[in-house]
Amino acid sequence: MFRKKYVFFLVLLVLIVLFHDKLSYENVQAQGTKLIEGVERKWRDLATPELSGLEGRAVMVMDRETGELLYGDHERKKMYPASTTKILTALILLEKSDPDVQVTVGDEVLQRAADESSAGLVPGEKLTVRDLTAAMLLPSGNDAARTAAVYVALLETGEEMEPERAMDYFAGMMNEKAEELGATRSHFVNPHGLHDPDHYTTAYDMALIARGALDNDIFRSIVGQTEYRTGTAAGQGAHVFENRNKLLGGEWQFQGASGVKTGYTDDAGYCLVGSAVRDNRELITVVLHSSEQGVWSDTVKLLDYGFGV
């Protein structure tokens, strides 16, 4: 940030000296801004060659503790978040209820779209809030996100609502929480992230939301697990939820990976909010609208770069 301001004012001074009789201050400022943006693009390509070839349309890496943006490209561009939305849903759920309270799954889980991700929940079964959080974050269950929204709406209003009305109410809570976290360029209309043109965010906003969520110890413990097994309740068996985050194991395993959440829709492309810890330093990455493999290679490149600066 200091380098950017220094170079900007140096360019501004040169332009004023050379062209003070031809340009107004506003024009000089505009030309200086345009010039410095071009210099920064070229500098970024030279200074960070290891980040060449990123496939995501919006990417960034942030220091979680300080909030410093270490690298970004279109990080403030309007994008669709897909199931990374569930980071915010889970955070609200955990803030509004004790993790060991039992929740009864309702008919909201029957509102399934074709080919959407599901945790396999059925009406009438009981899960703890902790279990429900794992159900939406690891296998990315839209059914679990709907149940969370309906449950929280009931807690907040004391009124039993139809699922659609409850989820609309919950969406209002999502927007309030997003604004509280500084994610002011986002707008949410559902708890799961299925595509809606009015459901959008930015890479930077998603990093801020993830930063807030990772402050919650229960959220952090869940997204760092490769597998989560629920307890058994009377008349029902246990669920085993497997994490879709390949940073935690397998081909794209990254040393120190700690989360966070995958996402995909046709309109959003492949999305990933990632995190990793090394030497007591934690980074948050966001990749939006990448390819099926590029979302992982993009994230690894961003983490490698972030830990190197």
BELBEL-V21187 format. One record per residue. RES is the residue in one letter. PSI is psi in radians with two decimals (999 if undefined). Layout:
BEGIN
res->RES psi->PSI
res->RES psi->PSI
END
This chain:
BEGIN
res->M psi->-0.73
res->F psi->-0.77
res->R psi->-0.73
res->K psi->-0.81
res->K psi->-0.72
res->Y psi->-0.87
res->V psi->-0.70
res->F psi->-0.87
res->F psi->-0.51
res->L psi->-0.80
res->V psi->-0.74
res->L psi->-0.75
res->L psi->-0.75
res->V psi->-0.77
res->L psi->-0.71
res->I psi->-0.75
res->V psi->-0.76
res->L psi->-0.60
res->F psi->0.48
res->H psi->-0.45
res->D psi->-0.09
res->K psi->-0.40
res->L psi->2.48
res->S psi->2.88
res->Y psi->-0.70
res->E psi->-0.70
res->N psi->-0.69
res->V psi->-0.75
res->Q psi->-0.73
res->A psi->-0.77
res->Q psi->-0.67
res->G psi->-0.72
res->T psi->-0.76
res->K psi->-0.74
res->L psi->-0.76
res->I psi->-0.59
res->E psi->-0.69
res->G psi->-0.70
res->V psi->-0.73
res->E psi->-0.70
res->R psi->-0.77
res->K psi->-0.69
res->W psi->-0.73
res->R psi->-0.71
res->D psi->-0.62
res->L psi->-0.69
res->A psi->-0.42
res->T psi->1.01
res->P psi->-0.44
res->E psi->-0.23
res->L psi->0.09
res->S psi->2.60
res->G psi->0.23
res->L psi->2.37
res->E psi->-0.37
res->G psi->2.50
res->R psi->-0.35
res->A psi->2.13
res->V psi->2.71
res->M psi->2.81
res->V psi->2.37
res->M psi->2.52
res->D psi->2.08
res->R psi->-0.70
res->E psi->-0.81
res->T psi->-0.38
res->G psi->0.14
res->E psi->2.32
res->L psi->1.98
res->L psi->-0.52
res->Y psi->2.47
res->G psi->2.59
res->D psi->1.98
res->H psi->0.59
res->E psi->-0.27
res->R psi->0.26
res->K psi->2.46
res->K psi->2.17
res->M psi->2.96
res->Y psi->2.36
res->P psi->-0.24
res->A psi->-2.43
res->S psi->-0.06
res->T psi->-0.28
res->T psi->-0.61
res->K psi->-0.24
res->I psi->-0.81
res->L psi->-0.74
res->T psi->-0.81
res->A psi->-0.70
res->L psi->-0.78
res->I psi->-0.77
res->L psi->-0.83
res->L psi->-0.54
res->E psi->-0.42
res->K psi->-0.20
res->S psi->2.66
res->D psi->2.39
res->P psi->-0.34
res->D psi->0.01
res->V psi->2.44
res->Q psi->2.45
res->V psi->2.33
res->T psi->2.17
res->V psi->2.37
res->G psi->-2.93
res->D psi->-0.15
res->E psi->-0.44
res->V psi->-0.18
res->L psi->-0.13
res->Q psi->1.06
res->R psi->2.36
res->A psi->2.78
res->A psi->2.31
res->D psi->0.26
res->E psi->2.78
res->S psi->2.50
res->S psi->2.58
res->A psi->-0.03
res->G psi->0.49
res->L psi->2.62
res->V psi->2.59
res->P psi->2.39
res->G psi->-0.36
res->E psi->2.79
res->K psi->2.34
res->L psi->2.62
res->T psi->2.84
res->V psi->-0.66
res->R psi->-0.79
res->D psi->-0.75
res->L psi->-0.65
res->T psi->-0.78
res->A psi->-0.64
res->A psi->-0.56
res->M psi->-0.43
res->L psi->-0.62
res->L psi->-1.07
res->P psi->0.02
res->S psi->0.83
res->G psi->1.98
res->N psi->-0.57
res->D psi->-0.71
res->A psi->-0.66
res->A psi->-0.69
res->R psi->-0.77
res->T psi->-0.71
res->A psi->-0.75
res->A psi->-0.78
res->V psi->-0.72
res->Y psi->-0.80
res->V psi->-0.67
res->A psi->-0.69
res->L psi->-0.76
res->L psi->-0.74
res->E psi->-0.62
res->T psi->-0.37
res->G psi->0.22
res->E psi->2.27
res->E psi->2.19
res->M psi->2.83
res->E psi->2.57
res->P psi->-0.77
res->E psi->-0.73
res->R psi->-0.69
res->A psi->-0.71
res->M psi->-0.56
res->D psi->-0.74
res->Y psi->-0.78
res->F psi->-0.66
res->A psi->-0.64
res->G psi->-0.69
res->M psi->-0.66
res->M psi->-0.78
res->N psi->-0.63
res->E psi->-0.77
res->K psi->-0.70
res->A psi->-0.78
res->E psi->-0.68
res->E psi->-0.62
res->L psi->-0.04
res->G psi->0.05
res->A psi->1.31
res->T psi->-0.09
res->R psi->0.40
res->S psi->2.71
res->H psi->2.20
res->F psi->2.45
res->V psi->-0.08
res->N psi->2.86
res->P psi->-0.08
res->H psi->-0.47
res->G psi->0.07
res->L psi->2.57
res->H psi->2.36
res->D psi->2.31
res->P psi->-0.38
res->D psi->0.14
res->H psi->1.76
res->Y psi->2.94
res->T psi->-2.90
res->T psi->2.84
res->A psi->-0.70
res->Y psi->-0.75
res->D psi->-0.71
res->M psi->-0.59
res->A psi->-0.70
res->L psi->-0.71
res->I psi->-0.77
res->A psi->-0.65
res->R psi->-0.76
res->G psi->-0.70
res->A psi->-0.65
res->L psi->-0.21
res->D psi->-0.27
res->N psi->2.07
res->D psi->-0.64
res->I psi->-0.77
res->F psi->-0.85
res->R psi->-0.74
res->S psi->-0.60
res->I psi->-0.84
res->V psi->-0.25
res->G psi->-0.02
res->Q psi->2.48
res->T psi->-0.38
res->E psi->2.55
res->Y psi->2.27
res->R psi->2.23
res->T psi->2.84
res->G psi->3.05
res->T psi->2.42
res->A psi->2.88
res->A psi->2.19
res->G psi->0.09
res->Q psi->2.67
res->G psi->-3.11
res->A psi->2.68
res->H psi->2.58
res->V psi->2.00
res->F psi->2.15
res->E psi->2.38
res->N psi->2.32
res->R psi->-0.05
res->N psi->1.85
res->K psi->-0.12
res->L psi->-0.40
res->L psi->-0.21
res->G psi->2.60
res->G psi->-2.70
res->E psi->-0.66
res->W psi->0.43
res->Q psi->2.33
res->F psi->2.25
res->Q psi->2.16
res->G psi->0.06
res->A psi->2.39
res->S psi->-0.02
res->G psi->-2.92
res->V psi->-1.10
res->K psi->2.37
res->T psi->2.97
res->G psi->2.62
res->Y psi->2.34
res->T psi->2.89
res->D psi->-0.71
res->D psi->-0.58
res->A psi->-0.33
res->G psi->-2.90
res->Y psi->2.25
res->C psi->2.64
res->L psi->2.21
res->V psi->2.05
res->G psi->2.89
res->S psi->2.67
res->A psi->2.69
res->V psi->2.28
res->R psi->2.36
res->D psi->0.81
res->N psi->0.42
res->R psi->2.29
res->E psi->2.37
res->L psi->2.62
res->I psi->2.28
res->T psi->2.66
res->V psi->2.25
res->V psi->2.11
res->L psi->2.41
res->H psi->1.07
res->S psi->-2.94
res->S psi->3.05
res->E psi->-0.71
res->Q psi->-0.54
res->G psi->-0.53
res->V psi->-0.54
res->W psi->-0.79
res->S psi->-0.66
res->D psi->-0.81
res->T psi->-0.75
res->V psi->-0.73
res->K psi->-0.74
res->L psi->-0.73
res->L psi->-0.79
res->D psi->-0.76
res->Y psi->-0.82
res->G psi->-0.71
res->F psi->-0.18
res->G psi->-0.13
res->V psi->999
END
